């Protein structure tokens, strides 16, 4: 599913990425919980979602444990990603209650496999949902083709659901802190405190301010066409964007 938010941001739910509609090659990858949060928000635009519901739907349902502090950190990261793409006021906090997503418009493109790639476009406009069908050659083809389309669609959705479920759980380990930076390892990447400090200094990150640093032990670097450790530095100041730095091995 691909959601177009305010005609400006494209959210690829399956890939877990955000990018500006005018710059599709420059995408921002989202952590799995962040993607699940955004999926809930875009499907419940203009509706207040409680903290309890977010914790249940994003973590508990996937066998994970999380606290309000975890939720705050992921909400902050999501805000920064959206702000990087020019949307700074989409998420509104309701103290002690929850959060509300306030997009002026959300369009959803659901591509159904067929000989002519017919599209089903869903519009989310405030509290209302409208579905517009583009012409479909298969629908005019008779009941057997409609039945075949239904079977193919159900199998595709089932396969994607199993794939998403098996890959949705992500391990985040607290590695401690360096100055005012809290350090987390994604997918249990192992690293010593000395190695982490060396990477932080190499990346010239400012840990004199409150920030979160996420360590990925093995990520694809498209520029160098290889895999390398990746650090993501996210200041807690919501006006400052996150930074990604690949650590090249010597």
N, C-alpha and C positions, 0 to 999 in steps of 0.2 A: 504494500500500500504506500502510495506517495501522497503526502499532504502539502498543499501550497498555502502558506500562511501569509495573509495580508498581501498576496501577490508578490511577495518579496523573498520569502524563505521556502526552500523545498526540504521537506523531511522525508527521507527514505526509511520507512519503518523496518523493512527487512534487513537492509544494510546497516542500519543504525547510524546514519550520517545526516548532517545538515549542510546545506550550501546555499549561497545566494543564487536566485533564479538566473541572474545575468552572468554568473561565474560558476558554472557547474563543475569545473575542474578543480576548484579550490574548496574541498569539503572538510568538515569538522567531524571527526569520529566521536561518538558518544559511548560512555560506559553503559553496560546493559541496564543497570537500575535507572540511569538518566533517560535512556530510551523508553523504558517502561513508564516512567513518570510523564514524559512528553506525550506518549500514546494515550495515556489517561486524560491528560489535559485537552488535547485536540478533539477527543471524542466527547468531552464534557465542557465545551466552550461556554463561558458565561455562567457556569455552575460552580458553587462553592464545594470543594472536595475536602473532607475533614482529614486531619493528620492520621487518625486511626485507619481510615479507609486507604490512604496512600501507603501506610506501613504494611497493611494486610495485603493489598494487591501487588505491591512492588517487591516486597521481601517475603512475608509470611507464606504466601501462596507458592513460592519457589523454594521453600525449605530453608530460608535464610532468616537471620536475626538482625534487627536494626533498632536504633533508638531515634529519638527526636533530633539529637545532634547529627546523626548520620543523614537524616532527612534534610536538615538545614543545609548541610554541606553539599548534598546533591542538588538541592534547589538553587543554591548559590552558583554551582557550576553550570547548571542549565541556564540561569539568567545571563551568565557571562558569555556562554556560547551564542545565545540569541542576540545579545548586545553586539557581539563581534559582527553580526550580520545586519545590524542597523535596527533591531527591534528591542528597545530597552525597557518598555513598560507593558509587557505582555503578562507577567506574573504578579499578581497582587496578593500580599500577605494579610490574612485576617488573624490578628493576635489571639492565641489560645484556641483557635478554631481550625484554620486550614488555609487553603490557597485557592485562588480563582484565576483561570486563564481568560484573558480578555482580548481575543483577536477580532478585528472588524470583519474578517472573512476567512474561511477555511474551505479550500476545494480539495477533494480527494479523488485521485485518479486510480481506478482499479482496472488493470488490464487483464482481460480474460482471453485465454488462448483460443484462437480460431484461425481459419484460413485467411481472414482479412483483418485480424486484430481489432475486433470491435471493442469499444471502450464504454465503461459505465462510470459516469461522473457523479459524485455526491457533493452537494453544497451544504456546508454548515454555516448558517447565518443567524447569529444570536442564539436564541433558544430553539430555533426551527431547523429541521433537516429536510432538504428537498433532494429528490433523486431524479436525474435527467438521463434518459436513455438515448444513446446514439443508435443509428440504424444498425440492425444486426442481420446479416445474411442468413445465419443459422436459424434464427427464429422463424424466418419465412420459409424455411426448408422442409418443415413437417415435424410431426411428433417424435420420430425416431432420432432426428438430429438434435431436437431439444433435450431428449432423454440422454443422449450421448454427451451433450454439453454439460448437463447437470452432473453426470457421473465423473467426467474429467475434472470439473471444478471441485467437487467434493474430495476427490483423491488428491488434488493439488493442495487444497486447504488442509487436509489431514496430514500430508507429508510435511508441509511447512510448519504446522503446529507441533509435530513431533521433533522436527529439526530445531525449532525455536525453543521448545521446552528443554531439549538436551543441551543447548548451548547458552541458555539464558542465565544459568547460575554461574556466578563469577566470584572467585575468592579474593577478598581484599584483606591483607594483613597489615596491621599497624607495626611499623618498624621503629617507632620511637620518634624522636625529634632532633632537629639540629637548629640551635638558636631558637627563633620563633617559628620555624617551619615544622609542621607535622608531616611525617613521611609514611607513605603507604605503598605496599607492594601489591601489584595486580597479578592474579593467577599464581601466587606463591613463588614469585621470582626470588631466588636466594641471593643475598648480597650482604657483605659485612658493613659495619658502620663506617669503617675507614674508607672503603670503596665508595660508599654513598656520599660521604663528605667530599671526597675527591671529585666526583661527578658534579656535585652542586657547585663547587668552586670553579670547575672547568666550564660549566654553563653560565657562570656569572649571575646566579640567582641571588636576589636580595632577601636574606633571611633575618634581617633586622626588623621586618614587618611580618605580621601574622599571615601565614600562607600554608597551603597544602601542596605537597609534592607527591606525584604518583609515579611509581617505577614499573616499567614494563621490561622484562628481561630480554624479549626477542620480538621486535616489530619490524615490518617491512619498510625500508627507506626507499621510496620510489625514485628519488633523485640519484641515489648511488646504486640502485638496482641490487640491493643486498639487505640482509637483516642486521639489526643492531639494537642495543639497549636504548630505550626512550624514556626521557623524563618529561613530565607535564607539571608545570609550575602554575598554581592558581592562587593569587593573592585573595585574601578574604574581602578586600575592598572591591565591591561590585563594579566600580567604575574602571577597574584595571582588568584587562583580558588575560586569559591563560596563555602560557607560552609552551611550545613543544621543542625539545632539543634532543637530537640523536647523538649518542655518545660513540664516536668512532674508536674502534680498537686499533692499537698500535702493535 
